[in-house]
């Protein structure tokens, strides 16, 4: 049996387990990150035969505190903004790390967590700096960035995309409203567009004013999701670059909002909540 917890950040929800307990549960694993962990993520995130979640977060405690994140389809992602806030609350409640500020290792680099409130729980994360080079988002291009580019999808429509690496691969698309097009269809088409050899998360953004935007995300490996923390950061970066918004920027999601601050040195800070949903035993 395996103890698990389930958390959500603005609706983006995750199953959380400690790695040593997971290793014991799986028993005799030899290729955890290439075989056993992806298969377990698919199993546990399945809404019909598992617990049901957008992703799996494995808490690695040795040799350093690390967030190991898998999407519901078993694909490994470098980082997850909502996930790392859930990670922080899990670590606090499980007595793994009770410090007010500390570093968490991820595939996107070390992220600095600051717990700004314990009740209600709020965490502020230094999400690092955006990377604009096409190689960082697995796009073959001679350009210095992949901003303001036109892509055609299978129905013949053309969309202006702004792509960058912000913890993971993101594409920002500005829209006037969400009712004039099939957001799931367009999101999937852009996510799987051959331009993006490793696929991309797609954030559809409506600017409300210079400090407020609304965002809906089609997440690679998941589909339409209620929230995306790294997507909110990518959105704020692109909005500021285009002169549409200025820091701080509130990114409104379907079940809450995130506050994004852009520093002069390029670092992006995200602050938002995390909520524990349940805990239990997986047999």
N, C-alpha and C positions, 0 to 999 in steps of 0.2 A: 504494500500500500504506500501511497505517496501523498504527503500533505501539500495542499496548494492553497493559494489565495487568488482572488480576482479583484482587480481594481479598474477604475476608468478615469480618464482625464478628458473632461468635456465630451464624454460619450465614447471616446476611443478606448476600447477595453482590452485587457490583457490577463492571461493566466500567469501567475508568478510562482516559481519554484526555486529552491536552493539547489545548486549544482550537485553537491555531495549526496543529497538525498535522492536526486534524480538518477545519479549513477548507480546507487544501490538499488533503486526501483527497477532500472532497466537490466541490471545484472550482466556482468561480463562483456561490456561494450568495448569495442576495439577502434571504431571510427566514429566517435560521437558527433563531430561537427560536419562530417560529410555524409553520414548515413543515419545513425540512430537519432540525433537531435532533430533533423528535418522531418523524419517519419513521425516522431513523437509530437512535433508541433502540429502536423496535419491532423493527427489523431485527436489531440486534446482540444484543438480549436474548432473541430467539427461541431456544428450546432445540434446535429441529430444524434450522433453516436459518441460525442465527447462532452466537454464542458461548454464549449462555444466561446469564441473570442476572436478579436482582430489579429492577435498575435500572442506569441509565447515569449516571456522574459525569464531567462535563467540567470540567477544571481551567483556569480563566481566570486568567491571570497579570497582565494589564494592563486598566485602569489600577490595579487593586488585586487582591489575591489573592481569588478568589471560587470557591465551589462551585456549579456549575450542575447541578441534579439532575432527572432524568426517571425516572418509573416505567416498568416494562416495557411498558405500554400506550401510551407516548408522552406521557402527561400530566405536566405540570411540577408538582413539589412544592416548597413553600417551603424545607424542611429535611429532613434525615435524620440521626438520631443515630448509628446504626451507620455510615452513609455518611461522616460527617465524621471519624470516627476512621480509616477507610480512606483518606480524603482526606489526613489528616495523615501517615499512614505513607508514602503515595505521594509526597507532597511532600518528605519526609525522604530517601527512597531515590533520588528523581530529582534531588536537589540543588536543588529549587525553594525550599525554606525549611528551614533546619537549626537555627533558633532553638528554644529550649526553650518559649517562650510567644509567641503571636502571634494576631492577629485574622483571621478568615475572613469575608468578606462572603457573605450568603445572602439569599434573599427574606424570611426571617424576622428579618433584622437581622444585625448583626455578632456572631459567636460567637468567644469567646476559647478557643484551644486551648493546653493545657499537656501536653507530652510528659513523662510521669512515669517511664517506663522504656523503654529502647530494646531490651533483650533480656531477657525477652520484651517485645514492644512493648505499651505501655499509654498511653492518653491520657485526660486529664481535661478535660471541656468545660464551660464556663459556658454553659448552655443558655438563659439569660435568665429571664424571669418568665412565669408562666402568665397568660392572659387569659380571663376568665370571661364577658364580655358576649356574648350570643347573636349579635350582629352579626359578631363575630370568627370564628364558626364557620358563618356563612351560615344561621342559623336565625331565622325571623321570630317573635319573641316579645316580649311586653311585660315579661317578667321581667328581673331584674338578672343572672341566671345561668341555666344549663340543667343544674342538678344535681338528682339525685333525681327525674327525670321518668319517667313511664310511657309506653312506646310499644308499640303492638300491631302484630304482623307478620302476614303473610298466612295463617298456619296458625291464627290466633286467639290465640296465646300472647302474654302481656304481659311486657315486660322493663323493669327499672329502669335507666335510663341516666344517666351523669354525663359531660357533654360540656364541653370546653374547648379553647382553642388553646394548644398547647405546642410551638412550632416549626412545627406544622401542626395540622389538626383531629383531635381524638381523643375517643373515647367509651370510658368505663370501665364494665364490667359485672361485678359480683361474682357468683361462682358457688361452689357447694359442691364440685362435682367436674366433670370434663369428659366423663364417660361417660353422663350422663343425658339428653343432648341432642345434636343434630347441629350441631356447632360451626361447620362451614363454611356450612351453610344459614342458621343464625341470624346469623352474621357478615355474610353477603351481604345478608340482609334488612335488617339494621340499617344497614349501610353505604349501601345504596341507598334507605333509607326517605325518602319525600317530605319529611319534616321537614328533612332535611339537603340543601339545594339544591345543594351542591357535594360531596355524599357525605361520609363520615367513616371514619377508621380505627377499628376496634373491638377493644378489649383485654379479654379475658375473664380475670378475676383471682381467684385463690384465695389467701386470707390464711393463712399458716402460723403466724406468730407476730408479735410487735410490730415485728420488724426484718426479716422475711422474707416475701416473697410469690412466687407462681408466676404466670406470665403467658403467654397464647397470643393471637396477634394475627391478625385478618383485616384486611389492608391494602388500602386503596382503590387501584385500579389494578394490584394484584398478586394478591390472594386470600390464602389462608393462607400465612404466612411464618414462618420459624424464629425471627426476632427483630425487635424494633423499639425503637430507642433512645429516640426521642421518646415512644413509647408507654410505655416504662418510666418516663420522667420524669412523664408525665401520671398514670400509675398511682400513683406515690409521692405526688404532690400530693393526689390524691383520698383515698388511704388516710390521710394525715395529717389532712386536713380532717375526715374522719369519725371520727377518734380510733381507727382500727384499727391504725395503725402510728406509729412515731416515727423520725425521722432518726438515723443513716443507715439506708437500706433496701436490702436485697439483693433484686434482682428476678431470679428464676431463670427462664431460658429453656430451650429444648430442647437447645441446644448450648453452654451457658455461662451466665454471669450478669453483671449490671451492678450497680454500686454507685451509689446515688443519694443525694445529700446535699442537704437543704433548709436554706437559710440564713434567718436572721431577716429579712433585707431582701427576701425573696421569691425570690431567685435560686436556680435549680436546677442542681446540678452532677452530671454523669454521668461515671463512669470505667469503662473497659473495654478489651478487647483489639482488635487488628486483625491479620489474618493474610493474607499474600500467597499466592495460590493458583497463579498462572501468569502468564506474559507471552508475547506472540507478535505475529504480523503478520496483520492482516486484509487480504485481497486484494480 
